[in-house]
Amino acid sequence: MSVQTKLYEGKAKVIYSTEEPEILLADFKDDATAFNAQKRGTIQNKGVINCTISSKLFQELEALGIKTHYIDTPAPHQMRVKAVKIVPLEVVVRNIAAGSLCQQTGLALGTVLKKPLVEFYYKNDQLGDPLLTHERLLLLELATVEQVETITHLALQINQFLRDFLARCDITLVDFKLEFGLDSQQQILLADEISPDTCRLWDTSQETDPNLRVLDKDRFRKDMGNVENAYQEVLNRILKAVESKN
Ligand code: UDP
């Protein structure tokens, strides 16, 4: 497969066109950013790790009937995906209070939520990805009422799957961010990635230790050290869980 033009370079991935107009190639980078790209660095091997984790999780979701943009993995750091028009929303699902939810509401870190919370943020770096109300989302015409309903339903289904799957890896799913896109038939597909860059993941058996438990990008955000090891550990556990199932 010959790689063609670079279409877009984001913080974590480069997107290339391919010879097929409906197929794109996502190349996962080792670059890491946080706090709206004010903090920059490199996490060794992150591209391969996040591409592999995302590929495995997308395959599992597809097997459950959840449509994703995933096609295949031609190289360890590359994913072929269906071309979609990204809905400019960052869809966050939370099971346990952390990050901006704690900062903005005063809820204590680690508070277990009675039911999963789905939130929408405006995917707009210039504005700093602000939290949206349902009315603002509709006002800005970022999605239709029906699309919001579909996305909310999908986000909760994905949360249920991920929670159960990661529990088998001895990992607690605290929260995560999803992005969705529309294909040429206006079908909503799960897009982007699911990885330690986009999820908060706690080592269940270390849950009482605020340092040891963190297996995600918070290690980079907060200079906690051992970032690569944490990402590798998540990958190892996911591969083991996938293997033991097959
Ligand atoms: N998240 C993400 N990209 C973003 C913002 C958040 O992947 O641009 C993820 C983040 O890793 C966490 C969840 O979404 O798993 C909720 O993040 P939060 O709103 O608490 O913001 P943060 O504290 O990470 O800035």
py3Dmol code that shows the C-alpha trace and the ligand (Angstrom):
import py3Dmol

protein = """\
ATOM      1  CA  MET A   1       0.000   0.000   0.000  1.00  0.00           C
ATOM      2  CA  SER A   2       1.558   3.279  -0.996  1.00  0.00           C
ATOM      3  CA  VAL A   3       1.169   6.104   1.482  1.00  0.00           C
ATOM      4  CA  GLN A   4       0.012   9.338  -0.114  1.00  0.00           C
ATOM      5  CA  THR A   5      -0.417  12.896   1.045  1.00  0.00           C
ATOM      6  CA  LYS A   6      -0.236  14.012   4.642  1.00  0.00           C
ATOM      7  CA  LEU A   7      -3.715  15.434   5.271  1.00  0.00           C
ATOM      8  CA  TYR A   8      -3.486  16.486   8.881  1.00  0.00           C
ATOM      9  CA  GLU A   9      -1.053  16.393  11.765  1.00  0.00           C
ATOM     10  CA  GLY A  10      -2.596  16.316  15.226  1.00  0.00           C
ATOM     11  CA  LYS A  11      -0.973  16.124  18.653  1.00  0.00           C
ATOM     12  CA  ALA A  12      -0.775  12.331  18.727  1.00  0.00           C
ATOM     13  CA  LYS A  13      -1.334  11.178  15.132  1.00  0.00           C
ATOM     14  CA  VAL A  14      -0.590  12.041  11.524  1.00  0.00           C
ATOM     15  CA  ILE A  15      -3.358  11.277   9.019  1.00  0.00           C
ATOM     16  CA  TYR A  16      -2.466  10.345   5.426  1.00  0.00           C
ATOM     17  CA  SER A  17      -4.660   9.778   2.402  1.00  0.00           C
ATOM     18  CA  THR A  18      -4.374   6.411   0.631  1.00  0.00           C
ATOM     19  CA  GLU A  19      -5.067   5.380  -2.951  1.00  0.00           C
ATOM     20  CA  GLU A  20      -8.650   4.639  -1.822  1.00  0.00           C
ATOM     21  CA  PRO A  21     -10.587   7.873  -1.137  1.00  0.00           C
ATOM     22  CA  GLU A  22     -12.711   6.311   1.640  1.00  0.00           C
ATOM     23  CA  ILE A  23      -9.675   4.975   3.529  1.00  0.00           C
ATOM     24  CA  LEU A  24      -7.146   6.960   5.562  1.00  0.00           C
ATOM     25  CA  LEU A  25      -3.967   5.916   7.341  1.00  0.00           C
ATOM     26  CA  ALA A  26      -3.433   7.040  10.946  1.00  0.00           C
ATOM     27  CA  ASP A  27       0.205   7.052  12.047  1.00  0.00           C
ATOM     28  CA  PHE A  28       0.508   7.110  15.860  1.00  0.00           C
ATOM     29  CA  LYS A  29       3.315   9.329  17.196  1.00  0.00           C
ATOM     30  CA  ASP A  30       5.449   9.068  20.332  1.00  0.00           C
ATOM     31  CA  ASP A  31       4.853  12.808  20.964  1.00  0.00           C
ATOM     32  CA  ALA A  32       2.913  13.621  24.103  1.00  0.00           C
ATOM     33  CA  THR A  33       1.153  16.874  24.961  1.00  0.00           C
ATOM     34  CA  ALA A  34      -0.946  18.011  27.893  1.00  0.00           C
ATOM     35  CA  PHE A  35      -2.778  21.120  29.093  1.00  0.00           C
ATOM     36  CA  ASN A  36      -3.800  22.148  25.566  1.00  0.00           C
ATOM     37  CA  ALA A  37      -0.233  21.498  24.265  1.00  0.00           C
ATOM     38  CA  GLN A  38       1.432  23.818  26.810  1.00  0.00           C
ATOM     39  CA  LYS A  39       3.384  20.779  28.066  1.00  0.00           C
ATOM     40  CA  ARG A  40       5.200  18.736  25.424  1.00  0.00           C
ATOM     41  CA  GLY A  41       7.362  15.633  25.534  1.00  0.00           C
ATOM     42  CA  THR A  42       7.940  12.159  24.152  1.00  0.00           C
ATOM     43  CA  ILE A  43       6.786   8.853  25.550  1.00  0.00           C
ATOM     44  CA  GLN A  44       9.024   6.155  24.108  1.00  0.00           C
ATOM     45  CA  ASN A  45       7.156   3.544  22.076  1.00  0.00           C
ATOM     46  CA  LYS A  46       3.801   5.272  22.733  1.00  0.00           C
ATOM     47  CA  GLY A  47       2.858   5.229  19.040  1.00  0.00           C
ATOM     48  CA  VAL A  48       3.100   1.446  18.817  1.00  0.00           C
ATOM     49  CA  ILE A  49       1.521   0.876  22.237  1.00  0.00           C
ATOM     50  CA  ASN A  50      -1.472   3.175  21.660  1.00  0.00           C
ATOM     51  CA  CYS A  51      -2.030   1.901  18.132  1.00  0.00           C
ATOM     52  CA  THR A  52      -2.003  -1.704  19.350  1.00  0.00           C
ATOM     53  CA  ILE A  53      -4.290  -1.019  22.341  1.00  0.00           C
ATOM     54  CA  SER A  54      -6.747   0.975  20.196  1.00  0.00           C
ATOM     55  CA  SER A  55      -6.766  -1.687  17.472  1.00  0.00           C
ATOM     56  CA  LYS A  56      -7.516  -4.482  19.949  1.00  0.00           C
ATOM     57  CA  LEU A  57     -10.287  -2.485  21.657  1.00  0.00           C
ATOM     58  CA  PHE A  58     -11.857  -1.426  18.348  1.00  0.00           C
ATOM     59  CA  GLN A  59     -11.854  -5.073  17.222  1.00  0.00           C
ATOM     60  CA  GLU A  60     -13.562  -6.138  20.451  1.00  0.00           C
ATOM     61  CA  LEU A  61     -16.166  -3.352  20.062  1.00  0.00           C
ATOM     62  CA  GLU A  62     -16.825  -4.318  16.421  1.00  0.00           C
ATOM     63  CA  ALA A  63     -17.409  -7.911  17.582  1.00  0.00           C
ATOM     64  CA  LEU A  64     -20.125  -6.525  19.884  1.00  0.00           C
ATOM     65  CA  GLY A  65     -21.777  -4.723  16.964  1.00  0.00           C
ATOM     66  CA  ILE A  66     -20.472  -1.229  17.750  1.00  0.00           C
ATOM     67  CA  LYS A  67     -19.380   0.427  14.522  1.00  0.00           C
ATOM     68  CA  THR A  68     -15.915   2.007  14.520  1.00  0.00           C
ATOM     69  CA  HIS A  69     -13.639   3.567  11.916  1.00  0.00           C
ATOM     70  CA  TYR A  70     -11.121   0.723  12.374  1.00  0.00           C
ATOM     71  CA  ILE A  71     -10.127  -1.341   9.325  1.00  0.00           C
ATOM     72  CA  ASP A  72      -6.776  -2.977  10.110  1.00  0.00           C
ATOM     73  CA  THR A  73      -3.238  -2.451  11.357  1.00  0.00           C
ATOM     74  CA  PRO A  74      -0.733  -2.545   8.450  1.00  0.00           C
ATOM     75  CA  ALA A  75       2.218  -1.687  10.729  1.00  0.00           C
ATOM     76  CA  PRO A  76       2.556  -1.655  14.543  1.00  0.00           C
ATOM     77  CA  HIS A  77       2.151   2.156  14.728  1.00  0.00           C
ATOM     78  CA  GLN A  78      -0.310   2.492  11.838  1.00  0.00           C
ATOM     79  CA  MET A  79      -4.033   1.951  11.570  1.00  0.00           C
ATOM     80  CA  ARG A  80      -6.106   2.019   8.404  1.00  0.00           C
ATOM     81  CA  VAL A  81      -9.408   3.727   9.118  1.00  0.00           C
ATOM     82  CA  LYS A  82     -12.594   4.651   7.285  1.00  0.00           C
ATOM     83  CA  ALA A  83     -12.654   8.323   6.320  1.00  0.00           C
ATOM     84  CA  VAL A  84     -15.169  10.167   8.489  1.00  0.00           C
ATOM     85  CA  LYS A  85     -16.137  13.752   9.170  1.00  0.00           C
ATOM     86  CA  ILE A  86     -15.287  14.174  12.844  1.00  0.00           C
ATOM     87  CA  VAL A  87     -18.155  15.510  14.997  1.00  0.00           C
ATOM     88  CA  PRO A  88     -16.413  18.384  16.859  1.00  0.00           C
ATOM     89  CA  LEU A  89     -17.240  16.987  20.299  1.00  0.00           C
ATOM     90  CA  GLU A  90     -15.048  15.384  22.941  1.00  0.00           C
ATOM     91  CA  VAL A  91     -17.375  12.910  24.610  1.00  0.00           C
ATOM     92  CA  VAL A  92     -16.183  12.162  28.140  1.00  0.00           C
ATOM     93  CA  VAL A  93     -17.595   9.298  30.206  1.00  0.00           C
ATOM     94  CA  ARG A  94     -16.825   9.193  33.916  1.00  0.00           C
ATOM     95  CA  ASN A  95     -17.258   6.411  36.471  1.00  0.00           C
ATOM     96  CA  ILE A  96     -15.073   7.903  39.215  1.00  0.00           C
ATOM     97  CA  ALA A  97     -14.413  11.603  39.885  1.00  0.00           C
ATOM     98  CA  ALA A  98     -11.011  12.876  38.694  1.00  0.00           C
ATOM     99  CA  GLY A  99      -9.424  15.725  36.729  1.00  0.00           C
ATOM    100  CA  SER A 100     -11.619  18.624  35.656  1.00  0.00           C
ATOM    101  CA  LEU A 101     -14.729  17.147  37.322  1.00  0.00           C
ATOM    102  CA  CYS A 102     -13.008  17.485  40.716  1.00  0.00           C
ATOM    103  CA  GLN A 103     -11.578  20.919  39.869  1.00  0.00           C
ATOM    104  CA  GLN A 104     -14.910  22.311  38.687  1.00  0.00           C
ATOM    105  CA  THR A 105     -17.313  20.735  41.210  1.00  0.00           C
ATOM    106  CA  GLY A 106     -15.258  20.165  44.353  1.00  0.00           C
ATOM    107  CA  LEU A 107     -16.021  16.418  44.306  1.00  0.00           C
ATOM    108  CA  ALA A 108     -13.179  14.514  45.976  1.00  0.00           C
ATOM    109  CA  LEU A 109     -10.774  12.598  43.713  1.00  0.00           C
ATOM    110  CA  GLY A 110     -11.853   8.954  43.684  1.00  0.00           C
ATOM    111  CA  THR A 111     -15.551   9.531  44.464  1.00  0.00           C
ATOM    112  CA  VAL A 112     -17.429   6.656  42.834  1.00  0.00           C
ATOM    113  CA  LEU A 113     -20.304   8.094  40.768  1.00  0.00           C
ATOM    114  CA  LYS A 114     -23.740   6.522  41.317  1.00  0.00           C
ATOM    115  CA  LYS A 115     -24.116   6.180  37.560  1.00  0.00           C
ATOM    116  CA  PRO A 116     -21.812   6.955  34.628  1.00  0.00           C
ATOM    117  CA  LEU A 117     -21.714  10.632  33.674  1.00  0.00           C
ATOM    118  CA  VAL A 118     -21.584  11.549  29.958  1.00  0.00           C
ATOM    119  CA  GLU A 119     -20.282  15.040  29.163  1.00  0.00           C
ATOM    120  CA  PHE A 120     -19.718  16.949  25.927  1.00  0.00           C
ATOM    121  CA  TYR A 121     -16.799  19.308  25.374  1.00  0.00           C
ATOM    122  CA  TYR A 122     -16.387  21.517  22.316  1.00  0.00           C
ATOM    123  CA  LYS A 123     -13.419  20.144  20.309  1.00  0.00           C
ATOM    124  CA  ASN A 124     -11.800  23.512  19.718  1.00  0.00           C
ATOM    125  CA  ASP A 125      -8.173  24.079  20.783  1.00  0.00           C
ATOM    126  CA  GLN A 126      -8.425  27.863  20.408  1.00  0.00           C
ATOM    127  CA  LEU A 127     -11.266  27.970  22.938  1.00  0.00           C
ATOM    128  CA  GLY A 128      -9.559  25.384  25.190  1.00  0.00           C
ATOM    129  CA  ASP A 129     -12.162  22.617  24.632  1.00  0.00           C
ATOM    130  CA  PRO A 130     -14.893  24.124  26.884  1.00  0.00           C
ATOM    131  CA  LEU A 131     -17.602  22.039  28.584  1.00  0.00           C
ATOM    132  CA  LEU A 132     -20.891  22.423  26.687  1.00  0.00           C
ATOM    133  CA  THR A 133     -24.485  22.414  27.825  1.00  0.00           C
ATOM    134  CA  HIS A 134     -26.944  20.478  25.653  1.00  0.00           C
ATOM    135  CA  GLU A 135     -28.470  23.794  24.550  1.00  0.00           C
ATOM    136  CA  ARG A 136     -25.111  25.304  23.579  1.00  0.00           C
ATOM    137  CA  LEU A 137     -24.229  22.174  21.607  1.00  0.00           C
ATOM    138  CA  LEU A 138     -27.486  22.525  19.649  1.00  0.00           C
ATOM    139  CA  LEU A 139     -27.076  26.306  19.360  1.00  0.00           C
ATOM    140  CA  LEU A 140     -23.683  25.806  17.693  1.00  0.00           C
ATOM    141  CA  GLU A 141     -25.187  23.025  15.513  1.00  0.00           C
ATOM    142  CA  LEU A 142     -22.326  20.685  16.447  1.00  0.00           C
ATOM    143  CA  ALA A 143     -24.745  17.749  16.207  1.00  0.00           C
ATOM    144  CA  THR A 144     -28.502  17.153  15.899  1.00  0.00           C
ATOM    145  CA  VAL A 145     -30.739  16.064  18.806  1.00  0.00           C
ATOM    146  CA  GLU A 146     -30.867  12.548  17.293  1.00  0.00           C
ATOM    147  CA  GLN A 147     -27.094  12.395  16.884  1.00  0.00           C
ATOM    148  CA  VAL A 148     -26.592  13.441  20.521  1.00  0.00           C
ATOM    149  CA  GLU A 149     -28.975  10.679  21.612  1.00  0.00           C
ATOM    150  CA  THR A 150     -27.172   8.090  19.489  1.00  0.00           C
ATOM    151  CA  ILE A 151     -23.741   9.225  20.683  1.00  0.00           C
ATOM    152  CA  THR A 152     -24.834   9.162  24.349  1.00  0.00           C
ATOM    153  CA  HIS A 153     -26.225   5.647  23.946  1.00  0.00           C
ATOM    154  CA  LEU A 154     -23.043   4.453  22.199  1.00  0.00           C
ATOM    155  CA  ALA A 155     -20.801   6.111  24.808  1.00  0.00           C
ATOM    156  CA  LEU A 156     -22.627   4.290  27.633  1.00  0.00           C
ATOM    157  CA  GLN A 157     -22.461   0.959  25.764  1.00  0.00           C
ATOM    158  CA  ILE A 158     -18.731   1.450  25.156  1.00  0.00           C
ATOM    159  CA  ASN A 159     -18.255   2.330  28.829  1.00  0.00           C
ATOM    160  CA  GLN A 160     -20.000  -0.877  29.900  1.00  0.00           C
ATOM    161  CA  PHE A 161     -17.813  -2.982  27.606  1.00  0.00           C
ATOM    162  CA  LEU A 162     -14.566  -1.209  28.569  1.00  0.00           C
ATOM    163  CA  ARG A 163     -15.281  -1.389  32.307  1.00  0.00           C
ATOM    164  CA  ASP A 164     -15.923  -5.137  32.163  1.00  0.00           C
ATOM    165  CA  PHE A 165     -13.029  -5.845  29.807  1.00  0.00           C
ATOM    166  CA  LEU A 166     -10.528  -3.787  31.820  1.00  0.00           C
ATOM    167  CA  ALA A 167     -11.764  -5.310  35.090  1.00  0.00           C
ATOM    168  CA  ARG A 168     -10.468  -8.624  33.714  1.00  0.00           C
ATOM    169  CA  CYS A 169      -7.081  -6.868  33.345  1.00  0.00           C
ATOM    170  CA  ASP A 170      -7.224  -5.754  36.994  1.00  0.00           C
ATOM    171  CA  ILE A 171      -7.653  -2.179  35.721  1.00  0.00           C
ATOM    172  CA  THR A 172     -10.307   0.266  36.985  1.00  0.00           C
ATOM    173  CA  LEU A 173     -11.731   2.559  34.302  1.00  0.00           C
ATOM    174  CA  VAL A 174     -11.996   5.992  35.938  1.00  0.00           C
ATOM    175  CA  ASP A 175     -12.933   8.082  32.884  1.00  0.00           C
ATOM    176  CA  PHE A 176     -12.192   8.401  29.182  1.00  0.00           C
ATOM    177  CA  LYS A 177     -12.745  10.538  26.083  1.00  0.00           C
ATOM    178  CA  LEU A 178     -14.283   9.403  22.794  1.00  0.00           C
ATOM    179  CA  GLU A 179     -14.666  11.030  19.400  1.00  0.00           C
ATOM    180  CA  PHE A 180     -17.238  10.086  16.781  1.00  0.00           C
ATOM    181  CA  GLY A 181     -17.392  10.702  13.038  1.00  0.00           C
ATOM    182  CA  LEU A 182     -19.911  10.524  10.213  1.00  0.00           C
ATOM    183  CA  ASP A 183     -19.177   8.287   7.232  1.00  0.00           C
ATOM    184  CA  SER A 184     -20.346   8.990   3.660  1.00  0.00           C
ATOM    185  CA  GLN A 185     -23.768   7.499   4.529  1.00  0.00           C
ATOM    186  CA  GLN A 186     -24.062   9.819   7.590  1.00  0.00           C
ATOM    187  CA  GLN A 187     -23.631   6.796   9.866  1.00  0.00           C
ATOM    188  CA  ILE A 188     -22.066   7.538  13.263  1.00  0.00           C
ATOM    189  CA  LEU A 189     -18.808   5.605  13.803  1.00  0.00           C
ATOM    190  CA  LEU A 190     -16.529   5.579  16.839  1.00  0.00           C
ATOM    191  CA  ALA A 191     -13.298   7.261  15.673  1.00  0.00           C
ATOM    192  CA  ASP A 192      -9.952   8.500  17.033  1.00  0.00           C
ATOM    193  CA  GLU A 193      -8.381   6.148  19.624  1.00  0.00           C
ATOM    194  CA  ILE A 194      -8.911   4.498  23.004  1.00  0.00           C
ATOM    195  CA  SER A 195      -5.603   4.374  24.859  1.00  0.00           C
ATOM    196  CA  PRO A 196      -3.815   5.440  28.063  1.00  0.00           C
ATOM    197  CA  ASP A 197      -3.616   8.901  26.421  1.00  0.00           C
ATOM    198  CA  THR A 198      -7.411   9.213  26.429  1.00  0.00           C
ATOM    199  CA  CYS A 199      -8.440   7.184  29.495  1.00  0.00           C
ATOM    200  CA  ARG A 200      -7.741   7.352  33.216  1.00  0.00           C
ATOM    201  CA  LEU A 201      -6.807   3.827  34.217  1.00  0.00           C
ATOM    202  CA  TRP A 202      -6.044   2.734  37.773  1.00  0.00           C
ATOM    203  CA  ASP A 203      -4.316  -0.485  38.755  1.00  0.00           C
ATOM    204  CA  THR A 204      -7.129  -2.070  40.794  1.00  0.00           C
ATOM    205  CA  SER A 205      -4.822  -3.880  43.201  1.00  0.00           C
ATOM    206  CA  GLN A 206      -2.967  -0.589  43.950  1.00  0.00           C
ATOM    207  CA  GLU A 207      -6.102   1.519  44.182  1.00  0.00           C
ATOM    208  CA  THR A 208      -5.339   2.973  47.630  1.00  0.00           C
ATOM    209  CA  ASP A 209      -1.911   4.287  46.543  1.00  0.00           C
ATOM    210  CA  PRO A 210      -2.368   7.561  44.581  1.00  0.00           C
ATOM    211  CA  ASN A 211       1.013   7.167  42.863  1.00  0.00           C
ATOM    212  CA  LEU A 212       1.269   3.442  42.156  1.00  0.00           C
ATOM    213  CA  ARG A 213      -2.301   3.116  40.871  1.00  0.00           C
ATOM    214  CA  VAL A 214      -1.922   5.493  37.889  1.00  0.00           C
ATOM    215  CA  LEU A 215      -1.419   3.669  34.545  1.00  0.00           C
ATOM    216  CA  ASP A 216      -2.234   6.511  32.129  1.00  0.00           C
ATOM    217  CA  LYS A 217      -1.274   9.946  30.827  1.00  0.00           C
ATOM    218  CA  ASP A 218      -1.654  11.505  34.291  1.00  0.00           C
ATOM    219  CA  ARG A 219       1.881  10.102  34.884  1.00  0.00           C
ATOM    220  CA  PHE A 220       3.090  12.450  32.112  1.00  0.00           C
ATOM    221  CA  ARG A 221       0.781  15.363  33.043  1.00  0.00           C
ATOM    222  CA  LYS A 222       1.916  15.319  36.690  1.00  0.00           C
ATOM    223  CA  ASP A 223       5.574  14.255  36.168  1.00  0.00           C
ATOM    224  CA  MET A 224       5.011  11.063  38.139  1.00  0.00           C
ATOM    225  CA  GLY A 225       7.746   9.079  36.307  1.00  0.00           C
ATOM    226  CA  ASN A 226       7.569   5.543  34.868  1.00  0.00           C
ATOM    227  CA  VAL A 227       5.279   6.687  32.043  1.00  0.00           C
ATOM    228  CA  GLU A 228       6.545   4.142  29.475  1.00  0.00           C
ATOM    229  CA  ASN A 229       6.283   1.275  31.971  1.00  0.00           C
ATOM    230  CA  ALA A 230       2.678   2.169  32.775  1.00  0.00           C
ATOM    231  CA  TYR A 231       1.658   2.278  29.096  1.00  0.00           C
ATOM    232  CA  GLN A 232       3.489  -1.020  28.437  1.00  0.00           C
ATOM    233  CA  GLU A 233       1.776  -2.619  31.438  1.00  0.00           C
ATOM    234  CA  VAL A 234      -1.669  -1.656  30.128  1.00  0.00           C
ATOM    235  CA  LEU A 235      -0.783  -3.137  26.715  1.00  0.00           C
ATOM    236  CA  ASN A 236       0.541  -6.389  28.247  1.00  0.00           C
ATOM    237  CA  ARG A 237      -2.596  -6.883  30.320  1.00  0.00           C
ATOM    238  CA  ILE A 238      -4.922  -6.146  27.396  1.00  0.00           C
ATOM    239  CA  LEU A 239      -3.057  -8.573  25.106  1.00  0.00           C
ATOM    240  CA  LYS A 240      -3.272 -11.254  27.791  1.00  0.00           C
ATOM    241  CA  ALA A 241      -7.019 -10.682  28.221  1.00  0.00           C
ATOM    242  CA  VAL A 242      -7.605 -10.844  24.447  1.00  0.00           C
ATOM    243  CA  GLU A 243      -5.510 -14.044  24.159  1.00  0.00           C
ATOM    244  CA  SER A 244      -7.224 -15.766  27.075  1.00  0.00           C
ATOM    245  CA  LYS A 245     -10.608 -15.073  25.466  1.00  0.00           C
ATOM    246  CA  ASN A 246      -9.675 -16.523  22.050  1.00  0.00           C
TER     247      ASN A 246
END
"""
ligand_1 = """\
25
UDP
N -9.195 13.691 27.768
C -8.581 13.512 26.537
N -8.309 14.607 25.761
C -8.605 15.869 26.155
C -9.227 16.053 27.416
C -9.504 14.938 28.189
O -8.295 12.390 26.139
O -8.362 16.822 25.396
C -9.490 12.522 28.622
C -8.605 12.466 29.850
O -7.455 11.688 29.604
C -9.504 11.814 30.863
C -10.929 12.252 30.449
O -10.815 12.656 29.095
O -9.430 10.405 30.753
C -11.485 13.382 31.290
O -10.571 14.451 31.302
P -10.842 15.761 32.178
O -12.057 16.474 31.659
O -10.852 15.386 33.606
O -9.657 16.733 31.826
P -8.145 16.742 32.292
O -8.151 16.788 33.766
O -7.560 15.472 31.751
O -7.623 17.975 31.622
"""
view = py3Dmol.view(width=600, height=400)
view.addModel(protein, "pdb")
view.setStyle({"model": 0}, {"cartoon": {"style": "trace"}})
view.addModel(ligand_1, "xyz")
view.setStyle({"model": 1}, {"stick": {}})
view.zoomTo()
view.show()
